[in-house]
Amino acid sequence: MTTRVVVLGAGFGGLELATIVGGHAAASSPGASSAAGSSAAGSSADVQVTLIDQAEGFVFGFSKLDVMFGRAAPDQVLHRYADLVNPGVRFVNARITAIDPATKRVETTAGPFDADILVVALGADLDPAATPGLLEGGNEFYTVAGAFAAADALAAFEGGRVVVAVTSTPFKCPPAPSETALLAHEFLTSRGLPCDITLVMPLGKPIPPSPDASSAVLKAFAERGINWIPERLVRSLDPARKVAVLSDGAELPYDLFLGVPAHRVPSVVAESGLAVDGWIPVDPLTLETSFPGVYAVGDVTSVGTPKAGVFAEGQAAVVAARILAAVRDEPGATEYDGRGVCYLEFGHDEVAKVDVKFVSGRPPVGALIGPSPALAADKQAFGRDRIQRWFGRSWSLPES
């Protein structure tokens, strides 16, 4: 009997899970080592993997910053799903229009799909229009299109007041706004342009789980003259006056605004009944939802870790192990440990690594490694390894 595994979303979580389970499918397919055996993509005697995403391809979050600050062109960082070569995974480029978690049936623009095991890895949708004035008077840099457009805005910028700000919580990749402020300072000063940079964040510290990382970031801000405004959000922009209005009513004038837009659970997930209080609740150890045979990983969940790709990847590996145990009729003992390693750009070829662990019911703990030029190479190796594993090809990253 074939177990049908349907994975919704091809980000960090979806790609990792499909790669692991699909690797089992390819290895166990009859004649898998032959060309004929590899032509029946996505199927084997005991598991069939279907990965569905509406996007053209995958872009690392850190690659958006590479494009923004002129270190890479957009076509260098887009990994097209059409290039997926895993013979154990069937990729479907389609928009998901409905999810029935009770029957594990998914409706898409490419037709319906029925699953025995359903994994929701659709991430968070970004809603720049939710912040009045952002689309008209600023730049958001969290969507792929927004980050690529921000590159043009930065290239044309002649210097002045830059505000980097978060507009809503929760938000993905908490270190990214700090990285953006630091990289903006390097980008502008290296061109001899005047800059006065202010970072507005809802957090009390730049990297709350790691005091050492927060101290290093605040030290770097002080050295560069970057203004740090904690525990506040930008609620709106006045494009005519070029003013950002903070959550406490204060106003910040700007010449260039770089904003983190509001995050929302995808509407198709909200309509499915999976979400509670905005996100999908899951068992923090197994990533199971309240619906039998339905898992959720990554940003779409309320599991308790930051919304970042490395955590989605770790969660996906646990779900993949549990799926394969079920396929083999073995007990699924693998549990999620809440650990993730994030890279943090300081500019000037300096990169740090934050090793953090989130355990339900306990305060998170995080250790700082670096920053150093050596960790810039480590970060590049991280990206190359995943593209090799997920897409089966080498990738040359731009030098920082």
N, C-alpha and C positions, 0 to 999 in steps of 0.2 A: 504494500500500500504506500502510495506516494504522499508525503506531507507537503502541502502547499504553503509556502512562506511568502507573504506579501509585505514588502517594506515600503512605507510611504515617506518619501523624502530622501534625497541623496546628498546630504551634507556629511559632516564628520561621522555622525552616528549611523546613518543609513549606509554609507559607503563601507564603513568598517564591518558592520554586521553582515551585509551582503557578501563582502569579500571572504569572511570567515566561513559562513554557511555555504556560500557558493563554491568555495574551495573544496569543501567536503563533497558537494554535488558533483563537481568536475572529476574529483578523484574516484568517486564510486560509480560514475557512469560506465555502462558497458562500452568497451573500446575507447576509454577516455584518452588513451595515449595516441590514438590514431586521428587522422584528419576527419574521417567520417564521424567518429565519436564526438568530436568537439563541435560539430556543426549544429547539434540539437541544444542550442544555448538554453540554460536555465533549468535543465531537467536531469534526473538520475533515477535509479530504481527506487530511492526512498525519500528524496527531498527535491522540491522544485522551488527556485527562488525567483521572485519577480520584484524588481526595484522600479518605483514610479516617481518621476519628478517632472515638473513643468519647465524647469530652467534649461538653458542651453548647455551649461557646464558648471563646474565647481571652481570657486575662488577662495583661497585661504583669507581669513580676516587680515592677517599681517600683510598679505599681498596688496590689499586695498591701500595701505599706507605707502607701500613701495610705489604704486602708481601715483598717489596723491603728491608725493614729494619728488617726483621725477626720476625715481630709481629704476622704473620698469614701465614698459608700454602695456596697455590693456591686453593685447594678444599674447603677451609673454606669461600672463598669470591666469588665463582662462583655460581650464582643463575640460575639454568638451566630452560630454557623456557619450557622444557618438563614437568616441575612441575607446570606450570600455571593451576589454578583450577577454574578461573572465568567462570561460565557457560554461561555468556553473551558474551564471546570472543572466536573466533576461531583463534588459532595460527597456522601459516604456516611457517615452517622452509625451506626457499628457498632464492635463490639469485635473486634479481630484475634485469632483463636484459633490460627493456625498459619502459618508462613512456610517455604516451600521455596525457598531461594535458587538451587538447581541448576536447577529448572524455572521459577522466577520465578512461582510460583503462591501465592496468599494465600487462606487460609480465614478467613471472618468470620461474625459472627452475621447478616449480611445476604446470605450466600452467598459463593461463591468468585470470585476475580478472577485473571485471567491477564495477565501483563505481558510486554512486550518489553524495557522498561527499568523496573527496580524501584528505588525510593529509600526507604531506611529513615531516618525522622526522628522516631523514637518517644521521644527524650529519655531521661531517667533516671527510674525509679520511686523514690518516696520511702517509706521503711520506718520510721516512728516506733516500731513495736513492737520493732525490733531493739535499742533502747536500754532496758534494764530500768528501769521506773519512769517513763518519759517520758510515756506516755499517762495514767497515774494521777496523777502529781505535777507535771506541767509543761505547757507549751504549745509545739507546733512551729508555725513560721510560714512554711514553705516550700510546703506544699500550699495550694491555694486555700481549701479548707475550713478548714485549720488557721489560716491568716492571718486569715480572717474571724472565726473563734472567738476568736483572740487579741485582736481588737478589743474584744470583749465583756469579756475578762479585764482589759485595760488600762483600759477605761472604769469598771470596778468597783473597780480597785485603789486603795487608800488611801495608798500610799506605802510605802517600805521598801527592802529589799535586792533588787535585780534582777540576775539572772545571764543574760547572753546567751552562748550557747555552741554550738560545733560538736561533733557527736558522732562523726563519721566522715569519712574522706577516700576519694575526692575528693568535693567538694561544689560545687554550682552557684553562680555569681555570687560570687566571693570577697569583693568589697567589701560585700555585703549585711549581714553581721553587724556590721561597723563602722558602717554607716548606721543599723542598728537601735539600737545603743547610743547614738548621737548623737541620734537622733530620740526615743528613750525619755526621754533627759535633758530635751530641750526640752518634750516632752509633759507630763512630771510637774512640772517646775519652773514651767512657765507656769500650772499649776493650783495652785501653792503647796504641792505635796506633797513631803515629804521623800524623797530617793532616794539610794541608794548603788549605783552601777552597776558591774558587773564584766563584762569581755568575755574569754572563753576561746577561743583559736583555735590550730589546729595549725601555723600559719605563723609564721615568725620575724619577719615584718613584716606590717602590715595589707594592703599592696598590693605584693607582692614585685617585680613587673616595673618598678615606678616608685619609685625612692628619694624623689623629690620628693613624690609622693602619700602615701607612707608617713609622711614627716616631717610633712606637713600634718595627717594624721589623728592622729598621736601628739601633736602640739601641741594640737589641738582636745581630745583626751582630757585632757591635762594641765590645760588651762584650765577644763574642766568637772568635774575630779575623777573621771573615769572610770578605773577600774582595768583594766590591760591585762596579761593572762597569756598569753604566747605559747608556742608549741611544745607545747601540751597539748590534750587532748580531754576532754570529759565522757563517762565510760563508763557511768554509771548514776545514777539518782536514788533517794533514799530518801524516799518521800512522807510517811511517818509522822514523820520527823525534819525534813523539808524541807531536805535536804542533797544537794548534787550531788557525786559522787565523780569525781575527775579521774584521768587515765591514770597519774599518778605516785603515786596513792593518797591524795593530799590531799583534803580535804573543804571545800566552800564552802556555807555556809548561805544560804538564799534565801527571799524572800517571794513572788517571781514569777520563774518560769523561762521563758525564751524560747529554744527550741533549734532547731538545724538538724539534721534527722533524717538517718539513714543513707541513702545513695543506692545503687541497684542497677540493673543492666541489666534491662529488662523481661523477665519470664520467657519470653514468647513468642520473644524474640530469643535468649535463652540456649538454649532448646530447639531453635532452628533450626540451630544449628551455626555461626552467624555470629560469635559472640563468642569471643574468646581472652583469657584472664586477666581476665575480667570485662566487657570492652567490645569493640566491633567495630574491628579494625584496618583502616585504609584507607591508600591512597597519599596522603601529605600534600599533594601538588600537585593531584591529580585527584579525590580522595575516592572512588576506586574500591575495592571490596572484592576479595577473592580470587576471587569468583564473577563471571564475565563478565556484563555488563549489569546489575550490582547495585551501587548506590552507597549510602553512608551519610553523614549529615551531623549535626552538632550534638552534644548531650550523650551520645548513645548510642555515640559513637566514642571511640577513644584517639588522636585525631589529634595531640594535643600542645598544643592551646590550652585556655584555661579553659573550663569548662562554663558558657557564657553565651549569651544569645540573639543578640547582635550577631555572634558568631563563627559561629553556626549560619546566620545570614542571609548572611554573606559566603561561606560554603562552598556554600550553596544556589545562590547566583548563579553560581558557577563550574560546578556540576553542570548548572544550567539552560542555560548557554551551550554546554556540551559536548553536551547532549542535542539542542539545536537545530542544532548543527553536524552531528550525525549524521543528523538528519532531513533536512537539506538536502544531505547527502552531501558535506560540507565537512570539512577537517581540524579537530579540536578542539584548539586551541592555548591556550585559557584555563587558567590555573593559579592555585591559591590562594596568596595572599601572607601569610596569617597575621595580618592587621591587623584591629583592632577598636577602637571608641571606646565607652567606658563612662562613664556619668554616676554621680556620687558625691554623695549628699546629706549636707550638714553640719548641716542644721537652720537655723532662723532665716532662711529664704528664700535660703540660700547653697548653690549647687551647683557642683561642679567636674566637669571632663571629663578622662578619662585616655585618651590616644591611645597604644595599645600594639601592638607587632608581635612575633609569634612565628614564628621561622624554624627549621626542623628542623636540629638540630646546632649552633645558636648560642644564646647567652643572650638572653632576651627583653629588649626595650627599651621604655620607656614614658615619655611626657612628660605633665606636669600642666598643665592650663589652669584658672585660677580658684583657689579658689572665688569666685563672684560671683552677685549677683541676676540679672544678664543671662543667665547660663547656665541659670537655672531656666526662663526663657522658651525657651531653645534646647532644653532637654529636652522641654518640652511640644510644641514643633514636631516633634521626633523622633517622638513618639507619634502626633500628628495625621497626619503624613505616611504612616506605615505603615498606619493604619486607613483612610485615604483610598485608598491603593494596594491593600490587600488586600481591603477590604470595600466600597470604592466609596462611602463616605459620610464626612461630616464628623464630628468628635468634639470636644466641648468638655471639656477636662480641668479638674479642680478646681484652684483656686489653692492653691499651697503656703503 
